[in-house]
Amino acid sequence: MQPNLSFEQAPPIGVPYRFFLTAPWFGVAAGLLLAFMGEEMLASRWTPGALAGTHLLVTGFMLQAMCGALLQFVPVATGGNIWQPQRVAAWVHPLLIIAAGLLVAAFLTQRPVLFMAASAGFAVSLGFYGVVVSLALWRTPAQGASIVALRIALLGLLATTGLGVTLAFGLAYQTTLPLLALTDVHAAWGLGGWGLILLAGIAYFVVPMFQLTPAYPGWLARGVPLLLLALLLVWSLQLFGLPDGARELVWLGGLGTAGLFGGTTLYLQSRRRRKVSDTTLLFFRVAMVCLVVLLFSAMLFAALPEIGNDPRAVVWLGMLAIVGVFVTAINGMLYKIVPFLNWLHLQRLCGLETLPPTMNQMIPERSMRRQFYLHLAALAFLLAAVWLPSLARPAGLLFALDCAWLGLNLVGALRIYVRFKNRIRAAA
Ligand code: HEM
């Protein structure tokens, strides 16, 4: 697929930036929560701390970054016309922060009123956001694997939200809903249907463009989102009963598809035309390696039930997926998108008289690289802490520092933007 970008359609810079600048601080909160709660948080997927930490990352870090990225990506890369992006951002951004905060408080205190308030916040904000972005994606005349993937991802977001709200209702009112099956279906739609398909849809576009790799093979680019969608639909049948054998097959099939996408991306990156490895590329590579390790871990757990049945096995998979794949990939993408948007908007303001700072000056490469190493250390500690509980608190602290550094690097880029913009205005 040849990227065809229409930058004149880009929304004002504040639209994506408010989401991007918020995301890392949810990661800081998740790290501090682990540092505070320690090993009990990682003992199983069902501890209040694990559920709260999971949602600080998925509805805080991931959702903020991904919602902001789509508001930029849909108009620029797909030509989709988003209705009043400034107004959408001004409503959705604060509502998402409040809803995520309420949901985390609900998990930690188990108070029904907090579950219901969080659900209302998500239903309104994500319902509104989902409809506006879906309309833009449906009306665009553009075609291609990315568009198909983005449409499925949006469906995934709406399904995840609906299932999450149902679960919250079930927990608040002690209903007879099949909570275990609902949680598994909700988690799969959230991480697979929304997170992974969105990541793939954006990667089809940005990996060849920014990392100068060959394009993804057409069959794979179209096949991965469609296959994941089909598997998710079968997986959802467990709400009505699905034999254990079929469940395991779908589970491994889903992770196999994810691993195929990760493995192909690594292969394409190894064939890139420009051999210099910038920090964004390194982040993206680590994310793809984690995707492949996720597949092998699941296969190992299936083959050795004595390890696979340990409650910590699912925590390991969750950590690999959420921190290893998503937080890592988003971190790398932010380091590409933010300097680029700074440059793009400043260059428009400058006209022909002045030159804006280069992209490399927006966030110093040395600072990004050091934060990358800290991120690797934090990820290694978090993964090790699943099996060695004494590492939980240091891992939490390292992760909090890692995300804070990312946050500060982004704030630094914003300050350069504002300073330069003021200088242009003063000169004019
Ligand atoms: C939008 C992205 C979301 C993603 C990726 C996501 C992901 C997940 C995951 C992975 C789990 C399983 C956690 C574990 O096993 O430890 C889970 C559970 C849960 N999620 Fe979400 N979630 C999302 C949004 C929401 C929303 C919007 C709500 C509610 C308003 C919600 C409510 C819940 C509840 C109540 C549980 C399970 C609680 C239990 O059975 O104890 N989630 N979610």
Residues whose N, C-alpha, C, O or C-beta is under 5 A from the ligand:
A	BS01	HEM	R45 W46 A50 L51 T54 V58 A118 S119 F122 T160 T161 G164 V165 L167 A168 L179 T183 A187 G190 L191
